[in-house]
Each structure stands twice: as C-alpha cells, then as structure tokens.
Amino acid sequence: MKNILRAEFKKIQFLAVYRNLLLTAVILSLVFGALLLLTVGVTEGRELSSLNSLEVIDVSFLGIDVTAIMMIIFSALYVSKDISGSAVYTNLTMTPNRLKFFISRILFLTLLSILMSIVVIALIFVMDYLIMSLNNMCSLDLFNRSVYLKILGSILMVIVYSLFSAVGSFFTQSMSAGVVFSLGLMFIPALIRFFPEWVGDIVLPIFPESAIGAFIDISGGASSLVVAVFVLCVWVFASGICGYLRFRQRDY
C-alpha cells in the first residue's frame, strides 16, 4: 500500500494538469478569502478594523470553500482518469485486487485533502496576520477552542466532499457525475431552506453540511459534535460501499 500511495503522489509531480489544479486551488482560496475580508464593509456593513480576531478568521476561512470545490474537481478527474480508457487495464494489472485499488485511491485523496487543507489554512492565517497588522487591529488569537474546531471542521469539509466526488465517479464511471453528486450534497441544503422551516428542521440534520457546520460555525458553539461525527461517518461509509460494489461489478 505504501508503494501505491508513493506512486500516486509522484503522479502530481509528473502530470502538469494535477499540479496546476492544486496550485490554482491554493491561489483561488487565498484570493477569495482576502476579497471577502477586505470587502466586509460592503458585504456586512462593518469596518474591517472593528472585527475581532475570531470574526476575521470566520470571514477569511470562507476561502476553504474554494479549496473544497477544487478538490471535488480534482478527485473526480483523478478517479475518472484511473478507471477510463486504457489506463484502467494498466492500473488493474498492477493492482488486480479491486478492493485494494479502491482503498488506495480513497486513502490517497484523503491524505491529499488533509495536506491541501493544512497548507491553505496556514496561508490564510499568515494572510490574516498581515491584514490585521497593516490595519493596526488586535493580535491574531489562534489558541482558542473555537478556532481549533473551525480548523477541524474545515479539514473535514475538504475530505468529505472530495471523497463524495471520488466514490461518485467510481459508481458512475463519470467525472461529471462525480462532481454533480458531491456538489449536490453541498448545495441541496441551501435549496431546502427555501421550504417551510419545519421541513428544514426534519431534513437538514441528515445532510453532511449540517454536521460539518457543527464544527465550522464559530458562533454556534460545539454542540452535538458526536452526532455530527456519526452523520459524517454514515455518509462516507455508505457512499464508499456503494461506490466500491459498483466498481467491483464493472466488467472492463
């Protein structure tokens, strides 16, 4: 398994399309976070200098959403290239055990998602520090339980939605379908909120977005984290099993 994972990471070094996509994800995440922070006077009607440390982090961390979306695209592209055309015959010859093949790809994307999240989060903190220093604001407070939960929730968001994209691509054998599946799970809760409140109270808690929100929402505290972890585990394992079973039955 270590050799397989090492080989998958080497693909990023040699394939420009993967490198460019990941680099673009980092850049766009920082740009989006900076724009939201610097235009807070327009979007929220408040002066940037009036924000405290947690509020600055809360706004700039919206850039992680871009990381999640870019990793959704990357994961679908990565899986679709591995299981389409002549590549699938080569890959299955090298790793004939389909369960091992499936797990190695899922594990690789999990590790890559964690790495990407850590890099973007670290750069966002650096950006927040510079912006706050230039505007003579209070110091950036990182040693806070709410910040820890937001970091954890942001990393989970990137991991979970990238895995949804991957298993969706395994299930449908299509990059576009994998992207649609993951983005659908991400944005359907926003549509549900247009329905009467009682509908949202029943339906929304079962979606991954609500579970991730238990970590990310600084103002909402850290309630129901055990339930949130349970919901995410059910979604990831259920979708993973469905994706693997479909992939195993596929006759290439």
C-alpha positions, 0 to 999 in steps of 0.5 A, a space after each residue: 500500500 505504501 508503494 501505491 500511495 508513493 506512486 500516486 503522489 509522484 503522479 502530481 509531480 509528473 502530470 502538469 494538469 494535477 499540479 496546476 489544479 492544486 496550485 490554482 486551488 491554493 491561489 483561488 482560496 487565498 484570493 477569495 478569502 482576502 476579497 471577502 475580508 477586505 470587502 466586509 464593509 460592503 458585504 456586512 456593513 462593518 469596518 474591517 478594523 472593528 472585527 475581532 480576531 475570531 470574526 476575521 478568521 470566520 470571514 477569511 476561512 470562507 476561502 476553504 470553500 474554494 479549496 473544497 470545490 477544487 478538490 471535488 474537481 480534482 478527485 473526480 478527474 483523478 478517479 475518472 482518469 484511473 478507471 477510463 480508457 486504457 489506463 484502467 487495464 494498466 492500473 488493474 494489472 498492477 493492482 488486480 485486487 479491486 478492493 485494494 485499488 479502491 482503498 488506495 485511491 480513497 486513502 490517497 485523496 484523503 491524505 491529499 485533502 488533509 495536506 491541501 487543507 493544512 497548507 491553505 489554512 496556514 496561508 490564510 492565517 499568515 494572510 490574516 496576520 498581515 491584514 490585521 497588522 497593516 490595519 493596526 487591529 488586535 493580535 491574531 488569537 489562534 489558541 482558542 477552542 473555537 478556532 481549533 474546531 473551525 480548523 477541524 471542521 474545515 479539514 473535514 469539509 475538504 475530505 468529505 466532499 472530495 471523497 463524495 466526488 471520488 466514490 461518485 465517479 467510481 459508481 458512475 464511471 463519470 467525472 461529471 457525475 462525480 462532481 454533480 453528486 458531491 456538489 449536490 450534497 453541498 448545495 441541496 441544503 441551501 435549496 431546502 431552506 427555501 421550504 417551510 422551516 419545519 421541513 428544514 428542521 426534519 431534513 437538514 440534520 441528515 445532510 453532511 453540511 449540517 454536521 460539518 457546520 457543527 464544527 465550522 460555525 464559530 458562533 454556534 458553539 460545539 454542540 452535538 459534535 458526536 452526532 455530527 461525527 456519526 452523520 459524517 461517518 454514515 455518509 462516507 461509509 455508505 457512499 464508499 460501499 456503494 461506490 466500491 460494489 459498483 466498481 467491483 461489478 464493472 466488467 472492463 
